[in-house]
Amino acid sequence: SLGTGGLDARPRIFFSGELHGNERIGPMATLEAARILVETAHCVEQDLGESGAGLTEACSHLSEADWDMLGAVDGPREVPSSGSNLAVERLKWMHRLVRTRVIVVMPMTNAIGFYKNTREENRIDPNRDFPFDQSSSHCFQTITAQAVNELFRRNLFQLALTFHGGMQAIAYEWGSKLHPTRGKRDISPDDRCQVELSASMSRYGGSGGFSRNRLYPHRTMNS
């Protein structure tokens, strides 16, 4: 949908694969997310049936792992068949996500670090290279930070998600020591939304294959 001046009025979402080049899971996850979104949206477009009766045939090229994900209920342990109503509803839902949002994906945010398999970009940590709690002479020294900054200057993102490696958590604002949790409850303006989103992501992710088979913990980064 177009807003004032012909601008795309759809909500905008940003996926960043990795700020630290040696945390390898993020680029794979963002590429896979982009693939499944595009492929499911395309096959729903091919069917265009409200009942969804032909969707399983139109989407027959999807892999068994794709159908497992589409049919998962609170994690991958409960998987209906590919023809289940839940999987069909999820296909329609993912098609709607693609049609009603602008989704910006930057799989290898720190491309140099990823290539060299190092945390930093040329010895500078991109995650400490933004204008927050930092002197002006030590900002945007990396291509990574400059690229992310340009995206945020050009887009008003309603939601942004970045991947890290080495721990198990779905974490959200605040992530700064300037926002202490002791003594008083210091929460972001979007706290209720982020609590509900992270809890839903944790339930859907399930508990299999992780340390101690627990669900992903979800809380503020400064907790």
HELIX and SHEET records of a PDB file:
HELIX    1   1 THR A    4  GLY A    6  5                                   3    
HELIX    2   2 ILE A   25  ASP A   47  1                                  23    
HELIX    3   3 LEU A   55  ALA A   58  1                                   4    
HELIX    4   4 GLU A   64  GLY A   71  1                                   8    
HELIX    5   5 ASN A   85  THR A  100  1                                  16    
HELIX    6   6 ALA A  111  LYS A  116  1                                   6    
HELIX    7   7 PRO A  126  ARG A  128  5                                   3    
HELIX    8   8 SER A  136  HIS A  138  5                                   3    
HELIX    9   9 ILE A  143  ARG A  154  1                                  12    
HELIX   10  10 ASP A  191  GLY A  205  1                                  15    
HELIX   11  11 SER A  211  ASN A  213  5                                   3    
SHEET    1   A 3 VAL A 102  MET A 106  0                                        
SHEET    2   A 3 ARG A  12  SER A  16  1                                        
SHEET    3   A 3 PHE A 157  THR A 162  1                                        
SHEET    1   B 2 ILE A 170  TYR A 172  0                                        
SHEET    2   B 2 HIS A 218  THR A 220  1                                        
END                                                                             
